[in-house]
Amino acid sequence: MAVETVKLLTVRAPRPRDLRGKRVGLLANGKANSEEFLMALATLLRERYGADRLAIVGKPSANRVAPADVLDRLAAHCDVVVTAVGD
C-alpha cells in the first residue's frame, strides 16, 4: 500500500504595526505559571505598548488543544493573540 505525503502550507498572520488600541488575547496553556507569566506580560503590553483590552483565557491542559469555542472567542474578539507555556 502506498502512503501519500501531504504538505501543509501555513501562512503567518500579518502583524500589526503596534499594539495601541488593540485587543490582545492571552492564552495560557495549562502549565504551572503560564497564567502568572501572562498577567505580567499583560501589564507590560498595556504600559509600554498601549494595548487596550487584554483577556487572559486558559486551556485545561498543555497536553490538549484549546477547545474550539475558546479559539473562536479569541478570533472573534481579539486583534492579536499570544500564547505561553509555563514551568
PyMOL Python script that loads the backbone (N, CA, C, O; Angstrom):
from pymol import cmd

cmd.read_pdbstr("""\
ATOM      1  N   MET A   1       0.839  -1.173   0.000  1.00  0.00           N
ATOM      2  CA  MET A   1       0.000   0.000   0.000  1.00  0.00           C
ATOM      3  C   MET A   1       0.887   1.241   0.000  1.00  0.00           C
ATOM      4  O   MET A   1       1.800   1.359   0.818  1.00  0.00           O
ATOM      5  N   ALA A   2       0.622   2.144  -0.901  1.00  0.00           N
ATOM      6  CA  ALA A   2       1.386   3.388  -0.981  1.00  0.00           C
ATOM      7  C   ALA A   2       0.870   4.389   0.044  1.00  0.00           C
ATOM      8  O   ALA A   2      -0.330   4.483   0.301  1.00  0.00           O
ATOM      9  N   VAL A   3       1.802   5.129   0.618  1.00  0.00           N
ATOM     10  CA  VAL A   3       1.445   6.174   1.571  1.00  0.00           C
ATOM     11  C   VAL A   3       1.612   7.515   0.885  1.00  0.00           C
ATOM     12  O   VAL A   3       2.670   7.815   0.332  1.00  0.00           O
ATOM     13  N   GLU A   4       0.576   8.307   0.924  1.00  0.00           N
ATOM     14  CA  GLU A   4       0.612   9.613   0.287  1.00  0.00           C
ATOM     15  C   GLU A   4       1.077  10.661   1.298  1.00  0.00           C
ATOM     16  O   GLU A   4       0.564  10.729   2.415  1.00  0.00           O
ATOM     17  N   THR A   5       2.030  11.459   0.904  1.00  0.00           N
ATOM     18  CA  THR A   5       2.527  12.532   1.757  1.00  0.00           C
ATOM     19  C   THR A   5       1.856  13.828   1.330  1.00  0.00           C
ATOM     20  O   THR A   5       1.855  14.187   0.152  1.00  0.00           O
ATOM     21  N   VAL A   6       1.294  14.513   2.291  1.00  0.00           N
ATOM     22  CA  VAL A   6       0.631  15.780   2.017  1.00  0.00           C
ATOM     23  C   VAL A   6       1.406  16.886   2.726  1.00  0.00           C
ATOM     24  O   VAL A   6       1.648  16.823   3.931  1.00  0.00           O
ATOM     25  N   LYS A   7       1.783  17.886   1.963  1.00  0.00           N
ATOM     26  CA  LYS A   7       2.495  19.019   2.543  1.00  0.00           C
ATOM     27  C   LYS A   7       1.481  20.107   2.859  1.00  0.00           C
ATOM     28  O   LYS A   7       0.771  20.585   1.975  1.00  0.00           O
ATOM     29  N   LEU A   8       1.422  20.492   4.130  1.00  0.00           N
ATOM     30  CA  LEU A   8       0.507  21.546   4.542  1.00  0.00           C
ATOM     31  C   LEU A   8       1.220  22.887   4.484  1.00  0.00           C
ATOM     32  O   LEU A   8       2.323  23.043   5.007  1.00  0.00           O
ATOM     33  N   LEU A   9       0.592  23.824   3.859  1.00  0.00           N
ATOM     34  CA  LEU A   9       1.152  25.162   3.777  1.00  0.00           C
ATOM     35  C   LEU A   9       0.588  26.001   4.921  1.00  0.00           C
ATOM     36  O   LEU A   9      -0.614  25.989   5.183  1.00  0.00           O
ATOM     37  N   THR A  10       1.457  26.713   5.582  1.00  0.00           N
ATOM     38  CA  THR A  10       1.000  27.607   6.630  1.00  0.00           C
ATOM     39  C   THR A  10       1.356  29.035   6.259  1.00  0.00           C
ATOM     40  O   THR A  10       2.370  29.295   5.611  1.00  0.00           O
ATOM     41  N   VAL A  11       0.529  29.923   6.669  1.00  0.00           N
ATOM     42  CA  VAL A  11       0.737  31.335   6.395  1.00  0.00           C
ATOM     43  C   VAL A  11       0.678  32.074   7.722  1.00  0.00           C
ATOM     44  O   VAL A  11      -0.261  31.898   8.498  1.00  0.00           O
ATOM     45  N   ARG A  12       1.668  32.888   7.974  1.00  0.00           N
ATOM     46  CA  ARG A  12       1.660  33.689   9.186  1.00  0.00           C
ATOM     47  C   ARG A  12       0.663  34.822   9.059  1.00  0.00           C
ATOM     48  O   ARG A  12       0.516  35.431   7.998  1.00  0.00           O
ATOM     49  N   ALA A  13      -0.007  35.089  10.144  1.00  0.00           N
ATOM     50  CA  ALA A  13      -0.938  36.217  10.162  1.00  0.00           C
ATOM     51  C   ALA A  13      -0.145  37.511  10.092  1.00  0.00           C
ATOM     52  O   ALA A  13       0.956  37.591  10.638  1.00  0.00           O
ATOM     53  N   PRO A  14      -0.679  38.507   9.439  1.00  0.00           N
ATOM     54  CA  PRO A  14       0.033  39.785   9.395  1.00  0.00           C
ATOM     55  C   PRO A  14       0.132  40.380  10.793  1.00  0.00           C
ATOM     56  O   PRO A  14      -0.807  40.292  11.585  1.00  0.00           O
ATOM     57  N   ARG A  15       1.266  40.981  11.086  1.00  0.00           N
ATOM     58  CA  ARG A  15       1.486  41.583  12.405  1.00  0.00           C
ATOM     59  C   ARG A  15       1.084  43.053  12.361  1.00  0.00           C
ATOM     60  O   ARG A  15       1.360  43.752  11.386  1.00  0.00           O
ATOM     61  N   PRO A  16       0.433  43.511  13.419  1.00  0.00           N
ATOM     62  CA  PRO A  16       0.096  44.940  13.458  1.00  0.00           C
ATOM     63  C   PRO A  16       1.359  45.773  13.653  1.00  0.00           C
ATOM     64  O   PRO A  16       2.349  45.285  14.197  1.00  0.00           O
ATOM     65  N   ARG A  17       1.325  47.008  13.216  1.00  0.00           N
ATOM     66  CA  ARG A  17       2.483  47.897  13.386  1.00  0.00           C
ATOM     67  C   ARG A  17       2.766  48.154  14.855  1.00  0.00           C
ATOM     68  O   ARG A  17       3.922  48.228  15.271  1.00  0.00           O
ATOM     69  N   ASP A  18       1.693  48.292  15.645  1.00  0.00           N
ATOM     70  CA  ASP A  18       1.855  48.489  17.082  1.00  0.00           C
ATOM     71  C   ASP A  18       0.611  47.951  17.782  1.00  0.00           C
ATOM     72  O   ASP A  18      -0.325  47.485  17.132  1.00  0.00           O
ATOM     73  N   LEU A  19       0.610  48.018  19.097  1.00  0.00           N
ATOM     74  CA  LEU A  19      -0.496  47.463  19.868  1.00  0.00           C
ATOM     75  C   LEU A  19      -1.429  48.526  20.436  1.00  0.00           C
ATOM     76  O   LEU A  19      -2.382  48.198  21.142  1.00  0.00           O
ATOM     77  N   ARG A  20      -1.168  49.788  20.139  1.00  0.00           N
ATOM     78  CA  ARG A  20      -2.028  50.849  20.659  1.00  0.00           C
ATOM     79  C   ARG A  20      -3.464  50.636  20.225  1.00  0.00           C
ATOM     80  O   ARG A  20      -3.773  50.555  19.036  1.00  0.00           O
ATOM     81  N   GLY A  21      -4.334  50.548  21.220  1.00  0.00           N
ATOM     82  CA  GLY A  21      -5.753  50.380  20.956  1.00  0.00           C
ATOM     83  C   GLY A  21      -6.160  48.987  20.523  1.00  0.00           C
ATOM     84  O   GLY A  21      -7.334  48.754  20.233  1.00  0.00           O
ATOM     85  N   LYS A  22      -5.233  48.068  20.472  1.00  0.00           N
ATOM     86  CA  LYS A  22      -5.546  46.703  20.035  1.00  0.00           C
ATOM     87  C   LYS A  22      -6.103  45.878  21.197  1.00  0.00           C
ATOM     88  O   LYS A  22      -5.761  46.095  22.360  1.00  0.00           O
ATOM     89  N   ARG A  23      -6.963  44.936  20.850  1.00  0.00           N
ATOM     90  CA  ARG A  23      -7.499  43.977  21.810  1.00  0.00           C
ATOM     91  C   ARG A  23      -6.586  42.751  21.774  1.00  0.00           C
ATOM     92  O   ARG A  23      -6.433  42.111  20.734  1.00  0.00           O
ATOM     93  N   VAL A  24      -5.987  42.435  22.911  1.00  0.00           N
ATOM     94  CA  VAL A  24      -4.994  41.363  22.965  1.00  0.00           C
ATOM     95  C   VAL A  24      -5.543  40.198  23.786  1.00  0.00           C
ATOM     96  O   VAL A  24      -5.985  40.377  24.921  1.00  0.00           O
ATOM     97  N   GLY A  25      -5.510  39.023  23.206  1.00  0.00           N
ATOM     98  CA  GLY A  25      -5.888  37.800  23.903  1.00  0.00           C
ATOM     99  C   GLY A  25      -4.629  37.085  24.343  1.00  0.00           C
ATOM    100  O   GLY A  25      -3.657  36.993  23.593  1.00  0.00           O
ATOM    101  N   LEU A  26      -4.655  36.584  25.557  1.00  0.00           N
ATOM    102  CA  LEU A  26      -3.514  35.855  26.107  1.00  0.00           C
ATOM    103  C   LEU A  26      -4.003  34.463  26.479  1.00  0.00           C
ATOM    104  O   LEU A  26      -4.891  34.314  27.318  1.00  0.00           O
ATOM    105  N   LEU A  27      -3.423  33.446  25.854  1.00  0.00           N
ATOM    106  CA  LEU A  27      -3.870  32.068  26.039  1.00  0.00           C
ATOM    107  C   LEU A  27      -2.852  31.292  26.862  1.00  0.00           C
ATOM    108  O   LEU A  27      -1.747  31.009  26.399  1.00  0.00           O
ATOM    109  N   ALA A  28      -3.237  30.954  28.085  1.00  0.00           N
ATOM    110  CA  ALA A  28      -2.386  30.136  28.951  1.00  0.00           C
ATOM    111  C   ALA A  28      -2.566  28.674  28.568  1.00  0.00           C
ATOM    112  O   ALA A  28      -3.685  28.228  28.312  1.00  0.00           O
ATOM    113  N   ASN A  29      -1.477  27.934  28.530  1.00  0.00           N
ATOM    114  CA  ASN A  29      -1.564  26.559  28.035  1.00  0.00           C
ATOM    115  C   ASN A  29      -1.866  25.524  29.108  1.00  0.00           C
ATOM    116  O   ASN A  29      -1.930  24.334  28.798  1.00  0.00           O
ATOM    117  N   GLY A  30      -2.052  25.929  30.343  1.00  0.00           N
ATOM    118  CA  GLY A  30      -2.407  24.974  31.395  1.00  0.00           C
ATOM    119  C   GLY A  30      -1.232  24.507  32.227  1.00  0.00           C
ATOM    120  O   GLY A  30      -1.431  23.801  33.216  1.00  0.00           O
ATOM    121  N   LYS A  31      -0.023  24.873  31.867  1.00  0.00           N
ATOM    122  CA  LYS A  31       1.139  24.502  32.674  1.00  0.00           C
ATOM    123  C   LYS A  31       1.279  25.456  33.844  1.00  0.00           C
ATOM    124  O   LYS A  31       0.760  26.572  33.831  1.00  0.00           O
ATOM    125  N   ALA A  32       1.990  24.989  34.851  1.00  0.00           N
ATOM    126  CA  ALA A  32       2.226  25.816  36.029  1.00  0.00           C
ATOM    127  C   ALA A  32       2.888  27.125  35.622  1.00  0.00           C
ATOM    128  O   ALA A  32       3.815  27.135  34.812  1.00  0.00           O
ATOM    129  N   ASN A  33       2.417  28.205  36.177  1.00  0.00           N
ATOM    130  CA  ASN A  33       2.967  29.556  35.994  1.00  0.00           C
ATOM    131  C   ASN A  33       2.652  30.208  34.651  1.00  0.00           C
ATOM    132  O   ASN A  33       3.080  31.340  34.423  1.00  0.00           O
ATOM    133  N   SER A  34       1.929  29.551  33.760  1.00  0.00           N
ATOM    134  CA  SER A  34       1.630  30.194  32.478  1.00  0.00           C
ATOM    135  C   SER A  34       0.708  31.391  32.679  1.00  0.00           C
ATOM    136  O   SER A  34       0.889  32.417  32.024  1.00  0.00           O
ATOM    137  N   GLU A  35      -0.273  31.283  33.568  1.00  0.00           N
ATOM    138  CA  GLU A  35      -1.162  32.419  33.812  1.00  0.00           C
ATOM    139  C   GLU A  35      -0.424  33.567  34.485  1.00  0.00           C
ATOM    140  O   GLU A  35      -0.661  34.730  34.160  1.00  0.00           O
ATOM    141  N   GLU A  36       0.463  33.256  35.413  1.00  0.00           N
ATOM    142  CA  GLU A  36       1.243  34.292  36.086  1.00  0.00           C
ATOM    143  C   GLU A  36       2.126  35.038  35.090  1.00  0.00           C
ATOM    144  O   GLU A  36       2.244  36.262  35.140  1.00  0.00           O
ATOM    145  N   PHE A  37       2.742  34.281  34.186  1.00  0.00           N
ATOM    146  CA  PHE A  37       3.567  34.904  33.150  1.00  0.00           C
ATOM    147  C   PHE A  37       2.735  35.848  32.294  1.00  0.00           C
ATOM    148  O   PHE A  37       3.144  36.976  32.018  1.00  0.00           O
ATOM    149  N   LEU A  38       1.560  35.375  31.875  1.00  0.00           N
ATOM    150  CA  LEU A  38       0.725  36.196  31.017  1.00  0.00           C
ATOM    151  C   LEU A  38       0.179  37.420  31.735  1.00  0.00           C
ATOM    152  O   LEU A  38      -0.019  38.461  31.107  1.00  0.00           O
ATOM    153  N   MET A  39      -0.068  37.321  33.026  1.00  0.00           N
ATOM    154  CA  MET A  39      -0.521  38.501  33.780  1.00  0.00           C
ATOM    155  C   MET A  39       0.577  39.560  33.802  1.00  0.00           C
ATOM    156  O   MET A  39       0.294  40.749  33.655  1.00  0.00           O
ATOM    157  N   ALA A  40       1.820  39.138  33.982  1.00  0.00           N
ATOM    158  CA  ALA A  40       2.939  40.079  33.953  1.00  0.00           C
ATOM    159  C   ALA A  40       3.096  40.663  32.547  1.00  0.00           C
ATOM    160  O   ALA A  40       3.349  41.857  32.392  1.00  0.00           O
ATOM    161  N   LEU A  41       2.947  39.823  31.532  1.00  0.00           N
ATOM    162  CA  LEU A  41       3.021  40.290  30.154  1.00  0.00           C
ATOM    163  C   LEU A  41       1.912  41.293  29.858  1.00  0.00           C
ATOM    164  O   LEU A  41       2.147  42.289  29.173  1.00  0.00           O
ATOM    165  N   ALA A  42       0.717  41.047  30.361  1.00  0.00           N
ATOM    166  CA  ALA A  42      -0.400  41.958  30.150  1.00  0.00           C
ATOM    167  C   ALA A  42      -0.071  43.347  30.677  1.00  0.00           C
ATOM    168  O   ALA A  42      -0.385  44.348  30.032  1.00  0.00           O
ATOM    169  N   THR A  43       0.553  43.412  31.831  1.00  0.00           N
ATOM    170  CA  THR A  43       0.947  44.703  32.397  1.00  0.00           C
ATOM    171  C   THR A  43       1.923  45.419  31.470  1.00  0.00           C
ATOM    172  O   THR A  43       1.772  46.612  31.208  1.00  0.00           O
ATOM    173  N   LEU A  44       2.912  44.701  30.978  1.00  0.00           N
ATOM    174  CA  LEU A  44       3.887  45.307  30.060  1.00  0.00           C
ATOM    175  C   LEU A  44       3.240  45.757  28.755  1.00  0.00           C
ATOM    176  O   LEU A  44       3.535  46.842  28.254  1.00  0.00           O
ATOM    177  N   LEU A  45       2.370  44.936  28.213  1.00  0.00           N
ATOM    178  CA  LEU A  45       1.728  45.290  26.951  1.00  0.00           C
ATOM    179  C   LEU A  45       0.867  46.539  27.100  1.00  0.00           C
ATOM    180  O   LEU A  45       0.790  47.363  26.188  1.00  0.00           O
ATOM    181  N   ARG A  46       0.230  46.671  28.240  1.00  0.00           N
ATOM    182  CA  ARG A  46      -0.602  47.844  28.484  1.00  0.00           C
ATOM    183  C   ARG A  46       0.262  49.085  28.707  1.00  0.00           C
ATOM    184  O   ARG A  46       0.035  50.126  28.091  1.00  0.00           O
ATOM    185  N   GLU A  47       1.257  48.967  29.594  1.00  0.00           N
ATOM    186  CA  GLU A  47       2.065  50.123  29.976  1.00  0.00           C
ATOM    187  C   GLU A  47       3.036  50.570  28.885  1.00  0.00           C
ATOM    188  O   GLU A  47       3.152  51.765  28.616  1.00  0.00           O
ATOM    189  N   ARG A  48       3.722  49.638  28.267  1.00  0.00           N
ATOM    190  CA  ARG A  48       4.756  50.000  27.289  1.00  0.00           C
ATOM    191  C   ARG A  48       4.248  50.156  25.870  1.00  0.00           C
ATOM    192  O   ARG A  48       4.775  50.954  25.094  1.00  0.00           O
ATOM    193  N   TYR A  49       3.212  49.382  25.532  1.00  0.00           N
ATOM    194  CA  TYR A  49       2.808  49.334  24.132  1.00  0.00           C
ATOM    195  C   TYR A  49       1.385  49.806  23.875  1.00  0.00           C
ATOM    196  O   TYR A  49       0.930  49.782  22.731  1.00  0.00           O
ATOM    197  N   GLY A  50       0.677  50.231  24.906  1.00  0.00           N
ATOM    198  CA  GLY A  50      -0.641  50.810  24.732  1.00  0.00           C
ATOM    199  C   GLY A  50      -1.747  49.856  24.344  1.00  0.00           C
ATOM    200  O   GLY A  50      -2.768  50.278  23.802  1.00  0.00           O
ATOM    201  N   ALA A  51      -1.558  48.571  24.615  1.00  0.00           N
ATOM    202  CA  ALA A  51      -2.633  47.616  24.327  1.00  0.00           C
ATOM    203  C   ALA A  51      -3.877  48.043  25.092  1.00  0.00           C
ATOM    204  O   ALA A  51      -3.789  48.499  26.232  1.00  0.00           O
ATOM    205  N   ASP A  52      -5.016  47.895  24.470  1.00  0.00           N
ATOM    206  CA  ASP A  52      -6.258  48.391  25.055  1.00  0.00           C
ATOM    207  C   ASP A  52      -6.867  47.373  26.009  1.00  0.00           C
ATOM    208  O   ASP A  52      -6.666  47.457  27.221  1.00  0.00           O
ATOM    209  N   ARG A  53      -7.589  46.438  25.485  1.00  0.00           N
ATOM    210  CA  ARG A  53      -8.237  45.427  26.318  1.00  0.00           C
ATOM    211  C   ARG A  53      -7.425  44.141  26.253  1.00  0.00           C
ATOM    212  O   ARG A  53      -6.993  43.719  25.181  1.00  0.00           O
ATOM    213  N   LEU A  54      -7.224  43.529  27.402  1.00  0.00           N
ATOM    214  CA  LEU A  54      -6.481  42.279  27.461  1.00  0.00           C
ATOM    215  C   LEU A  54      -7.361  41.218  28.108  1.00  0.00           C
ATOM    216  O   LEU A  54      -7.984  41.460  29.142  1.00  0.00           O
ATOM    217  N   ALA A  55      -7.406  40.055  27.500  1.00  0.00           N
ATOM    218  CA  ALA A  55      -8.199  38.946  28.025  1.00  0.00           C
ATOM    219  C   ALA A  55      -7.288  37.744  28.203  1.00  0.00           C
ATOM    220  O   ALA A  55      -6.652  37.290  27.252  1.00  0.00           O
ATOM    221  N   ILE A  56      -7.228  37.232  29.421  1.00  0.00           N
ATOM    222  CA  ILE A  56      -6.442  36.029  29.675  1.00  0.00           C
ATOM    223  C   ILE A  56      -7.412  34.862  29.776  1.00  0.00           C
ATOM    224  O   ILE A  56      -8.316  34.857  30.612  1.00  0.00           O
ATOM    225  N   VAL A  57      -7.209  33.879  28.917  1.00  0.00           N
ATOM    226  CA  VAL A  57      -8.015  32.661  28.941  1.00  0.00           C
ATOM    227  C   VAL A  57      -7.065  31.478  29.014  1.00  0.00           C
ATOM    228  O   VAL A  57      -5.881  31.599  28.698  1.00  0.00           O
ATOM    229  N   GLY A  58      -7.582  30.358  29.423  1.00  0.00           N
ATOM    230  CA  GLY A  58      -6.732  29.182  29.541  1.00  0.00           C
ATOM    231  C   GLY A  58      -7.350  27.964  28.908  1.00  0.00           C
ATOM    232  O   GLY A  58      -8.554  27.905  28.657  1.00  0.00           O
ATOM    233  N   LYS A  59      -6.511  27.011  28.660  1.00  0.00           N
ATOM    234  CA  LYS A  59      -6.994  25.716  28.205  1.00  0.00           C
ATOM    235  C   LYS A  59      -6.743  24.730  29.328  1.00  0.00           C
ATOM    236  O   LYS A  59      -5.884  24.978  30.175  1.00  0.00           O
ATOM    237  N   PRO A  60      -7.459  23.628  29.362  1.00  0.00           N
ATOM    238  CA  PRO A  60      -7.404  22.739  30.517  1.00  0.00           C
ATOM    239  C   PRO A  60      -6.059  22.055  30.750  1.00  0.00           C
ATOM    240  O   PRO A  60      -5.720  21.731  31.888  1.00  0.00           O
ATOM    241  N   SER A  61      -5.299  21.835  29.692  1.00  0.00           N
ATOM    242  CA  SER A  61      -4.077  21.061  29.849  1.00  0.00           C
ATOM    243  C   SER A  61      -3.113  21.378  28.715  1.00  0.00           C
ATOM    244  O   SER A  61      -3.528  21.663  27.592  1.00  0.00           O
ATOM    245  N   ALA A  62      -1.827  21.325  29.022  1.00  0.00           N
ATOM    246  CA  ALA A  62      -0.817  21.539  27.986  1.00  0.00           C
ATOM    247  C   ALA A  62      -0.819  20.391  26.979  1.00  0.00           C
ATOM    248  O   ALA A  62      -0.322  20.538  25.862  1.00  0.00           O
ATOM    249  N   ASN A  63      -1.372  19.260  27.372  1.00  0.00           N
ATOM    250  CA  ASN A  63      -1.392  18.080  26.506  1.00  0.00           C
ATOM    251  C   ASN A  63      -2.553  18.061  25.526  1.00  0.00           C
ATOM    252  O   ASN A  63      -2.640  17.165  24.686  1.00  0.00           O
ATOM    253  N   ARG A  64      -3.443  19.037  25.624  1.00  0.00           N
ATOM    254  CA  ARG A  64      -4.618  19.048  24.766  1.00  0.00           C
ATOM    255  C   ARG A  64      -4.690  20.361  24.005  1.00  0.00           C
ATOM    256  O   ARG A  64      -4.194  21.391  24.463  1.00  0.00           O
ATOM    257  N   VAL A  65      -5.306  20.309  22.852  1.00  0.00           N
ATOM    258  CA  VAL A  65      -5.508  21.548  22.093  1.00  0.00           C
ATOM    259  C   VAL A  65      -6.564  22.382  22.798  1.00  0.00           C
ATOM    260  O   VAL A  65      -7.387  21.860  23.549  1.00  0.00           O
ATOM    261  N   ALA A  66      -6.529  23.668  22.550  1.00  0.00           N
ATOM    262  CA  ALA A  66      -7.553  24.547  23.130  1.00  0.00           C
ATOM    263  C   ALA A  66      -8.901  24.195  22.515  1.00  0.00           C
ATOM    264  O   ALA A  66      -8.987  23.924  21.317  1.00  0.00           O
ATOM    265  N   PRO A  67      -9.943  24.198  23.322  1.00  0.00           N
ATOM    266  CA  PRO A  67     -11.279  23.907  22.786  1.00  0.00           C
ATOM    267  C   PRO A  67     -11.655  24.903  21.689  1.00  0.00           C
ATOM    268  O   PRO A  67     -11.261  26.069  21.733  1.00  0.00           O
ATOM    269  N   ALA A  68     -12.411  24.435  20.720  1.00  0.00           N
ATOM    270  CA  ALA A  68     -12.799  25.263  19.573  1.00  0.00           C
ATOM    271  C   ALA A  68     -13.524  26.526  20.013  1.00  0.00           C
ATOM    272  O   ALA A  68     -13.329  27.583  19.414  1.00  0.00           O
ATOM    273  N   ASP A  69     -14.364  26.441  21.057  1.00  0.00           N
ATOM    274  CA  ASP A  69     -15.096  27.636  21.479  1.00  0.00           C
ATOM    275  C   ASP A  69     -14.157  28.702  22.040  1.00  0.00           C
ATOM    276  O   ASP A  69     -14.409  29.896  21.875  1.00  0.00           O
ATOM    277  N   VAL A  70     -13.074  28.278  22.703  1.00  0.00           N
ATOM    278  CA  VAL A  70     -12.085  29.233  23.215  1.00  0.00           C
ATOM    279  C   VAL A  70     -11.376  29.910  22.045  1.00  0.00           C
ATOM    280  O   VAL A  70     -11.223  31.132  22.039  1.00  0.00           O
ATOM    281  N   LEU A  71     -10.949  29.141  21.071  1.00  0.00           N
ATOM    282  CA  LEU A  71     -10.274  29.708  19.902  1.00  0.00           C
ATOM    283  C   LEU A  71     -11.204  30.612  19.106  1.00  0.00           C
ATOM    284  O   LEU A  71     -10.782  31.654  18.606  1.00  0.00           O
ATOM    285  N   ASP A  72     -12.464  30.220  18.987  1.00  0.00           N
ATOM    286  CA  ASP A  72     -13.435  31.043  18.269  1.00  0.00           C
ATOM    287  C   ASP A  72     -13.642  32.382  18.969  1.00  0.00           C
ATOM    288  O   ASP A  72     -13.716  33.419  18.310  1.00  0.00           O
ATOM    289  N   ARG A  73     -13.739  32.368  20.307  1.00  0.00           N
ATOM    290  CA  ARG A  73     -13.902  33.621  21.061  1.00  0.00           C
ATOM    291  C   ARG A  73     -12.688  34.522  20.882  1.00  0.00           C
ATOM    292  O   ARG A  73     -12.830  35.727  20.675  1.00  0.00           O
ATOM    293  N   LEU A  74     -11.492  33.939  20.962  1.00  0.00           N
ATOM    294  CA  LEU A  74     -10.277  34.734  20.765  1.00  0.00           C
ATOM    295  C   LEU A  74     -10.257  35.347  19.370  1.00  0.00           C
ATOM    296  O   LEU A  74      -9.949  36.528  19.213  1.00  0.00           O
ATOM    297  N   ALA A  75     -10.582  34.557  18.368  1.00  0.00           N
ATOM    298  CA  ALA A  75     -10.567  35.049  16.985  1.00  0.00           C
ATOM    299  C   ALA A  75     -11.606  36.152  16.772  1.00  0.00           C
ATOM    300  O   ALA A  75     -11.364  37.097  16.021  1.00  0.00           O
ATOM    301  N   ALA A  76     -12.748  36.031  17.425  1.00  0.00           N
ATOM    302  CA  ALA A  76     -13.826  36.999  17.234  1.00  0.00           C
ATOM    303  C   ALA A  76     -13.592  38.306  17.982  1.00  0.00           C
ATOM    304  O   ALA A  76     -14.036  39.364  17.537  1.00  0.00           O
ATOM    305  N   HIS A  77     -12.898  38.240  19.114  1.00  0.00           N
ATOM    306  CA  HIS A  77     -12.811  39.408  19.988  1.00  0.00           C
ATOM    307  C   HIS A  77     -11.420  39.994  20.148  1.00  0.00           C
ATOM    308  O   HIS A  77     -11.250  40.970  20.878  1.00  0.00           O
ATOM    309  N   CYS A  78     -10.428  39.429  19.492  1.00  0.00           N
ATOM    310  CA  CYS A  78      -9.055  39.920  19.685  1.00  0.00           C
ATOM    311  C   CYS A  78      -8.416  40.271  18.348  1.00  0.00           C
ATOM    312  O   CYS A  78      -8.679  39.653  17.316  1.00  0.00           O
ATOM    313  N   ASP A  79      -7.560  41.296  18.412  1.00  0.00           N
ATOM    314  CA  ASP A  79      -6.784  41.657  17.225  1.00  0.00           C
ATOM    315  C   ASP A  79      -5.481  40.857  17.167  1.00  0.00           C
ATOM    316  O   ASP A  79      -4.952  40.585  16.089  1.00  0.00           O
ATOM    317  N   VAL A  80      -4.975  40.488  18.342  1.00  0.00           N
ATOM    318  CA  VAL A  80      -3.703  39.778  18.478  1.00  0.00           C
ATOM    319  C   VAL A  80      -3.866  38.759  19.601  1.00  0.00           C
ATOM    320  O   VAL A  80      -4.537  39.030  20.596  1.00  0.00           O
ATOM    321  N   VAL A  81      -3.251  37.585  19.442  1.00  0.00           N
ATOM    322  CA  VAL A  81      -3.270  36.576  20.499  1.00  0.00           C
ATOM    323  C   VAL A  81      -1.858  36.099  20.756  1.00  0.00           C
ATOM    324  O   VAL A  81      -1.096  35.838  19.825  1.00  0.00           O
ATOM    325  N   VAL A  82      -1.512  35.987  22.045  1.00  0.00           N
ATOM    326  CA  VAL A  82      -0.215  35.473  22.473  1.00  0.00           C
ATOM    327  C   VAL A  82      -0.506  34.237  23.310  1.00  0.00           C
ATOM    328  O   VAL A  82      -1.400  34.246  24.156  1.00  0.00           O
ATOM    329  N   THR A  83       0.246  33.185  23.072  1.00  0.00           N
ATOM    330  CA  THR A  83       0.114  32.000  23.914  1.00  0.00           C
ATOM    331  C   THR A  83       1.413  31.799  24.670  1.00  0.00           C
ATOM    332  O   THR A  83       2.478  32.214  24.212  1.00  0.00           O
ATOM    333  N   ALA A  84       1.325  31.162  25.829  1.00  0.00           N
ATOM    334  CA  ALA A  84       2.521  30.996  26.648  1.00  0.00           C
ATOM    335  C   ALA A  84       2.536  29.639  27.311  1.00  0.00           C
ATOM    336  O   ALA A  84       1.494  29.050  27.597  1.00  0.00           O
ATOM    337  N   VAL A  85       3.718  29.166  27.544  1.00  0.00           N
ATOM    338  CA  VAL A  85       3.917  27.951  28.325  1.00  0.00           C
ATOM    339  C   VAL A  85       4.436  28.361  29.699  1.00  0.00           C
ATOM    340  O   VAL A  85       4.873  29.494  29.903  1.00  0.00           O
ATOM    341  N   GLY A  86       4.381  27.450  30.605  1.00  0.00           N
ATOM    342  CA  GLY A  86       4.863  27.751  31.948  1.00  0.00           C
ATOM    343  C   GLY A  86       5.887  26.716  32.392  1.00  0.00           C
ATOM    344  O   GLY A  86       6.450  25.995  31.568  1.00  0.00           O
ATOM    345  N   ASP A  87       6.119  26.650  33.654  1.00  0.00           N
ATOM    346  CA  ASP A  87       7.024  25.743  34.379  1.00  0.00           C
ATOM    347  C   ASP A  87       8.054  26.516  35.119  1.00  0.00           C
ATOM    348  O   ASP A  87       8.905  25.928  35.787  1.00  0.00           O
TER     349      ASP A  87
END
""", "prot")
cmd.dss("prot")
cmd.show_as("cartoon", "prot")
cmd.util.cbc("prot")
cmd.orient("prot")
